[in-house]
Amino acid sequence: MFGIYGPEHDVARFTYFALYALQHRGQESAGIASCDRNGHIMTLRDRGLVSQVFDEQKLRTLGGELAVGHTRYSTTGSDAWENTQPVYRSDAHQLALAHNGNLINAVELHSELRQKGVAFSSTSDSEIIAALLSTHDGDTIEDAVCEIMPRLAGAFSTVVLAKDRVIAFRDPAGLRPLSLGRIGDRYCVASESCAFDIIGAEYLRDVLPGEVVTLSEKGITPRMAVEGERQAFCVFEYIYFARPDSRMNGELLQSARGRMGELLAGEAPVEGADLVIPVPDSGAPAARGFARASGLPQDDGLIKNRYVARTFIQPGQELRKHGLRMKFNPLPEIVGGKSIVVVDDSIVRGNTTRQIVQMLRDAGAREVHMRISAPPIMHPCHYGVDMSTREEMVAHGRTVDEIATELGCDSLAYLSLEGVYEAIRGSRGTNWDAGCSGEYPLSDGETGDAQAGKFAFERELPLVRA
């Protein structure tokens, strides 16, 4: 998610490259909305990767002086075209909106709006926020934002394009990231600071939980809409989701992930191991940290094909047995005959890990010891990460030894939650969300599953199209 006010800049092109840097946050669809000096909003969005949706001609068509963009990773609603973003609406206010997060009271708000005669074109919770703002009778969108924010439950880092300004706001708990940057004399916002690096912008600070920031001809105008709630930034951003070259809460994630590996080596050493290898790419920083702390050599025993993205071409029965080799290929010359420590950031269902263990054994590894730089994931996330149900998670209802048996590895150990907090320089129970480990920060807790389900709208409500 990205937004920029920059009349002197090629805002559509800047937004394209910013989304390119943020592609890891969503691969289902991409979109850009821009606005020209006459207040006309143009939106282009489609399913696919950023490079598949846009080309030179489309960027030139967008033009404009301010823009917002989005890469989608669905957590509410299917990946149908109707759910692509930015969402455009022109009720009392004309706007385009991009949203990162998940509303846990989406069904309730959707029903309330429909009873008032508001029609919808999609089944995503993002259009609910857009509809609340566009139908609001306030003088400005900022006034509308401040009034509706207390009614929104869950995670919502959001950027809105109006005819002469960009408005960004973040939920009072600060569950999802949102950063503020400057390029020349103008300003921009992004889900992660790595988006600023690619366009030559300077990272200034994080948008505060409960804060509304307006980017306009006047520069930046901050305003606190909601205060006083417990902050609960998602620890999974540190563990896996965000890019390692992003900065969050003043911390470079690459450094934090390296410390997770060092702490993991202290908590769960492997006697007699010969080599540490990462599961690329997300396990690499922790693997380096583990190797540093344990004094073991580190090498690349798995090679990742970085050109594997979403594809509509299935491999066919003859190739299907090779499975994960489309993405990973083990090196027998590196792992053969060795006792290896394999470091990854997390395990959810366990299917990929199980196949990796078997591939390494087939490549000649004598022993395979899995070390995970996060605690066991046993609970779904209600706040913007599309995780499995509890029953699908390999750690659900199993001990660590039982999980190791299920995965086929010689041993398995996870970094403790206390270790994670030490690595990110936090403390347990304050200012963090570890819902995937069972410590939900908001009041929905264990009761949020049904209402926060990804396909709640498709399952419970008929779609009334605008």
N, C-alpha and C positions, 0 to 999 in steps of 0.2 A: 504494500500500500504506500502511495506517494502522493504528495501534493506540492504545487509550487505556484507562487505569484511572481511573475517575471516578465513584464512587458518588453524588456530589452533582449530577452533570451528566446531561443527556439524551444518553447516549453514542451511541445509534444515530443521532440527528440530527447530532451532531458528526461522526460517521464519514461520514455521507452528504455533508455539505458539504466535508469534507476530500477525499473521493473526487471530488467535483465539481471541486475545484481541481487534482486529479491526473488528470483525464480524458485529458489529452494522453499519458499513459504507457500507455494501453490503451483501445481502443474496442470490443473484441469482446464483453466481458461484464463484469459487476460483481456484487459480493456483499458482504454484511455478516454477521458472526457476533457474537452478543452472549451474555452470561452473566448470569443473575440471582443474587440472594443465596443461593439454594439450590444453586447449582452446576450449573444446567441450561443447556446451550448450545443456542441457537437459531440456525439458519443459513438465510439467504435469498439466493439467487444465481440469475442468469439471463443469457442472452445479451442484448446490447444496451448502450446507454449508461446511465450512472448515472440520468439523469432518466427513462429508459424502464423501468428495472427497478424503481424504488422510487416509491412515492407516500405520502401522509400516513398512510393506513391501515396500510400495511406497516411503516412506521417505528414506529408506535405498538405494533404487534404485537411487534416486536423488543424494545423496552424494554431492561432490563438495567442493570448497573452497570459493566461493562467490555465492550469490543468491539474487533474487528479488521475491516478491510475491504480490498477489492482491486478494481482495474480490470485486466483481462487484455489482454495483447498477446502472442499465442502465439509462443514460440520453441522449445518442445518440445511436440509433440502438436498435434492439430487444434483448431479453434475450436468443437468439439462441446460440448453442455451439460455432459457428464460432466467436462470439463476446466475448468469454471468454478471460481472460488475465492471465499472460503476453502474449503479442503479439510477435511472433518470425518472424524475417525476416533475409535473408542472401543474400543481393544484393552486393553492393560494400563493405558493412560492415555487419558482423554477429552480431546480437543483439537480446535481449529480452526486452520488454518495458512494464511498468505498468503506468497507468495514472489515476489521479483523477481530475475531472473537466469537462469542456465542451467548445469546440471550437465553436464560433458563426459564423466563416467563413469556416466551414467544407465543405459544398457543393462546394464552390468556389475552395478550395484547392484540393479536390478530383477530380474535373473536370480537373483542370490544370495538375495533375499528370497522369490521364488517357490519356490525349492528348499526353503526353510524352511516352506513352506505358507502364506505370507502372500498374501492375495488383494487385488486392486486393482479399483477402480471407474472408473479413468481411464487415460489414456495420457500424462499430464504428469509431468515430473520433480518437480513440487511434491509430489505424493502419495508419492513415494519418501521425501522428507525427513519427511513426516508419518508414514509407516509406520515408518521407523526410530525415530522418537521415541515413537510410541504403543505399539509392541511392546517397547520397551526395559524391562528389569527393574529399572532404577534407582529409587531412592526418589522423586526429583524429576525434572521435565522438564529443569531446568537441568543436572543430572548427565548426563542423556541427551544433551543438546546438546553438552556438553563432550567426551563420549566419541565421538560420531559426527562431529563437525566435521572431525577429521583425515582421515576417510574420504571426505569430500565434495570433489570436484575441480571447479573452475570458480567461477562467481559465484552467491552466495546471500545476499542481504539478505532476512531472513526475520522474520516476526512470528507468534507463537503465542499463542492464547487458551486458558488453562487455567481451572479452575473458580473460582480466586480471584486470578489474576494474569495479566499479559501479559508474555511473554518475547520480547525482540528480539535477534537476533544477525546478525553480518556476516562474510562470508568473510575469511580471513586476508590476502588481497591487497587487500581493499577495492575490488573492481571496480565494484560498484554502490553508489549513495549510500544512506545511512540516517541520519536526523537525530533528535535528541532535543529535545523541547520541554516546556514547563511551562504549565499553565493553572490559575491559582489555586495551590492546594497540591498539585495532582495533576500527573501526567506523561503524555506521549504520545510516539509515534514516528511518523515518516512518511518516505516515499521522498524527499520534497523539503520544504524549509522553507516553500514557498508554501502548503502545507496548514495550517500553523500560523496564518498571517495571516488566513485566512478565518474561523477559529473564535475568534480573539482570544488565541491561545496565543503564548508567547514562545519563540523559538529559543534553545536553550542551547548545543548543540555537536553535532558529528557523532558517531555511534556509531563507535568505533575499529575498524579491521580486526582480526578475531579476538576481538572483545569480545562478551560476553553481558550484556544489561541486563534486569533484572527490575523491572516496575512493579507495585506492590502497596500494601497498607495501610501498609507501612513506608516508602513513598516509592520511591526508585530504589536498586537494589542492583547495581552493576557488578561484572563478573568477567571476567578475561582467560582465554579458553579455549585459544587458540593464539597463540604469539608467534614472531617471528623470521623470517617470510617477507617476501619483497620485496613492497612495496605497489605497486599497479598500477591506480589509478583511471582509469576510461574517459574519454579525452579527448573522445569523441563526445557525452558528457553536456554538456560545455562548448560544443561546436560546434553542436549541434542538439537533442538529445533532451530536456533539462530546460527548464523554463520560465525565461525571462530574469529573472523577479523572485525566483528561488530563490537561496539562498546555499549554496555547496559549498566545503569546505575554507577557509571564511572569506571567500570571494570572491563578490560579486554577479555573476551570469552576464551581465547586461546590460552591465556595464562591460567584462568580458573580451571579449565579442563585439564591442563597439565598438573595442577595441584591435586585434582581428583585422582589422577593416576598415581601420584606420589603417595597419597594417603591410602589408596587401595593396596599398594605394595606393602605398606606398614601393617594394614589390617589383615591381609590375606596373602602372605608370601608363598612361593612355590619352591619347595626344597628340591634341589637337583635339576632344576630347569636349565635348558641350554640357550633359549632364545625367546624374545618377546616379539610378537607380531601384532599389528592392528587389524581390525576389520575396517577397511578403508570406506569412505574417508573419515567418517564421524568418530571412529575409534582412535585415530592417529594421535591427537594431542595427549590423551590419557595414556596411550601405550608408551609414548616418549617419557612421560612422567613416571610410569611404572618402571621402565628400564633405568632411568636415572636413580631412582630411590633404591632399586634392588641390586644395581651394579651389573645387570645382565646386558648382553648385547641386544640390539634391536635391528630388525630388517623387515623388508616387505615380502612376506610369504604368500600374500594374496594380492593379485593385480586386479584392479577394478577397471572395467570398460566404462569410461566416463561419457561415452556417447549413447549409452542406453537411456532412453527417456520413454515417455508413453508411446505405445505403438498399437495400431489397430490390426497388425498382422500377427496371427498366432503361429507358433513354431511348427505345429503339426505333430502327429503322434510319433513319428520317427525321431524328431529332435527333442520332444518333450522330456525324455528321460535324462537329458543333460541339464534340464532345469536351470539352476542358478548360474551355470557357466556363461550364460549370456551376460551376467553382471560381474561375476568373480571367477578368477582362474588361479588355482594354487600352483606354486613353483616347487616341484619335487627336489630340485637341486638346493633349495633353501631349507625346506622343512624335513626332508627325508632323514630318517634315523634319529631325529631329535625329539627331546621333550620340550614342547613349546607352550608358552603362555599366550593365549589369544585374548586381546583386550578389545571390548566393544563398549558402547555407551549405554545400551539398554537392551532388554529382551521383552517383547510384548507377547506375541503368539508363540514364538519359539520355532516356527517353521524354517525361517532363514538360518538361524543358529544351528539347528539340527543338521541341515544340509551342509553348512560350512564345516562342521565337525567331521562329517563323513567324507567330504572332499579332501580334507587335510589328512585323514587316515588313509584314504586311497592314494594320496601323494607320498605316503611313506612315513608320516609323523609317528614317532614311537608312543608319545603321550600327548594328549590335548587337554590343557587346563584353561577353562574359560574364566576370565575375570571381567566383571561388569562395573563400570564407574558410575553406577546409580543403584539405588535400592530396588528390590523386586517391585515390578509394576503389577498391582493386583486389583486396581480399581479404575473405572473409566473416568475420563476428564470431561467436565461439564462446561469448560470455559474456553474452548477453541482448539483443542487437539482431538482429532478423530481417532480415538482408540477403540479397541474391541470391547465387547461386553465382558463382564467378569469371567463368565464360563469359558470364553475363548482364550483367556490369558493363561499362559503356561504356569505362572506362579500361583494362580488361584487354587486354594485348597491343597497345595503341595508344599512339602519341606524343601529346603535347598538341595538336600541329597536326592530327594525324589525327582526334582527338576533335572539334576545332573544325569540321573539315569534316563529320564525321558529324552534328553538331548544327546546322550551317548558320549559324554565327555568324561575324562578321568576325574576331574574335580571342577567345582563351580563355587565362586564367591562373589558377593555383591559389596559395593561400597555402602557403608551405613548412611542413614539419613543425617546423622550427626557429622559424618565425614563430608557429605555434600555441603552442609552449611558452613563447615570450617573452610572448605575450598572457595566458597563464594563470599566469605567474610560476613556471614549472616549468623543468626541464632534461631534455634528451633522455636516455633510458636509465635514469632513476631515478623510481620512484614513479608511473608512468603506464602506461596500456594504450593502444597505438596499433595494435592488431591489424588494423584495417581498412586501415591503410597498410602492413601487412606486418611490423610489429614486435610479435609476440605475446609477452606477458610471462610466460606459463606454459609448462610443458614440453611441452604438447600441440602447440603451434605448427602447422606445416603438416599434421600427421597427424590433427588433430582433426575434419576435415570429415565423415568417414563416421560416426563415433560421435556427433558433436554435431548431426547432421542433425535438422531440425525434426520429421520424421515417422519417426524411428528406431524407435520402438515399433511403429507401424503396419506398418512395413516388415519388421522383424526378429522381433517377438515376438507370439504370440497373447495376447489379453487374457483374464486369468482374473478374473472379477468377484467382488467381495466378497459 
